[in-house]
Amino acid sequence: MARPSRARSAAERIEDAMREVGTLLIAFTPLDVALSDGRIHALSILLLFLGLGVSLFAGAIVLERKRHRVG
């Protein structure tokens, strides 16, 4: 019989959500900019959302490493 998995804490769920949102922003922002009609602000939107995605992803990794080091 398989071992029951332990309940995940709120911090773990938040880290997972941050990592997933960051990954989605990194993956789909270039596609959105390429398909959008407004080319005027395309570069600024690309950089904004890619930066946001990278910061969320990196923040989640840092929080996870800090939690594993302390706990």
C-alpha positions as CSV (number, residue, x, y, z in Angstrom):
1,M,0.0,0.0,0.0
2,A,1.3,3.5,-0.9
3,R,2.3,5.8,1.8
4,P,-0.1,8.7,2.3
5,S,1.5,12.0,1.3
6,R,1.8,14.7,3.9
7,A,-0.3,17.8,3.7
8,R,1.4,20.6,2.0
9,S,1.8,23.9,3.8
10,A,0.5,27.2,2.5
11,A,4.1,28.3,1.8
12,E,4.7,25.3,-0.4
13,R,1.5,25.9,-2.4
14,I,2.4,29.6,-2.8
15,E,5.8,28.7,-4.0
16,D,4.3,26.3,-6.5
17,A,1.9,28.9,-7.8
18,M,4.6,31.5,-8.2
19,R,6.8,29.0,-10.1
20,E,3.9,28.0,-12.4
21,V,2.8,31.6,-13.1
22,G,6.4,32.6,-13.8
23,T,6.8,29.7,-16.2
24,L,3.6,30.5,-18.0
25,L,4.6,34.2,-18.4
26,I,8.0,33.3,-19.7
27,A,6.6,30.7,-22.1
28,F,3.6,32.6,-23.6
29,T,4.5,36.3,-23.5
30,P,6.6,36.2,-26.7
31,L,3.7,34.4,-28.4
32,D,1.2,37.0,-27.3
33,V,3.4,39.8,-28.4
34,A,4.0,38.2,-31.8
35,L,0.3,37.8,-32.4
36,S,-0.8,41.2,-31.1
37,D,-1.8,43.9,-33.5
38,G,-0.4,46.8,-31.5
39,R,3.3,46.9,-32.4
40,I,3.9,50.2,-30.7
41,H,4.2,48.9,-27.1
42,A,5.1,45.3,-28.0
43,L,8.7,45.5,-26.8
44,S,7.8,47.1,-23.5
45,I,5.0,44.6,-22.9
46,L,7.4,41.8,-23.7
47,L,10.1,43.0,-21.4
48,L,7.5,43.8,-18.6
49,F,5.9,40.3,-18.6
50,L,9.2,38.4,-19.1
51,G,10.7,40.4,-16.2
52,L,7.7,39.6,-14.1
53,G,7.8,35.9,-15.0
54,V,11.5,35.6,-14.3
55,S,11.2,37.4,-11.0
56,L,8.3,35.2,-9.8
57,F,10.1,32.1,-10.9
58,A,13.4,33.2,-9.2
59,G,11.5,34.3,-6.1
60,A,9.8,30.9,-5.7
61,I,13.1,29.1,-6.1
62,V,14.8,31.3,-3.5
63,L,11.9,30.9,-1.0
64,E,12.0,27.1,-1.6
65,R,15.7,26.9,-1.0
66,K,15.5,29.1,2.1
67,R,12.7,26.9,3.5
68,H,14.6,23.7,2.9
69,R,17.8,25.1,4.5
70,V,15.9,26.3,7.6
71,G,13.5,23.4,8.0
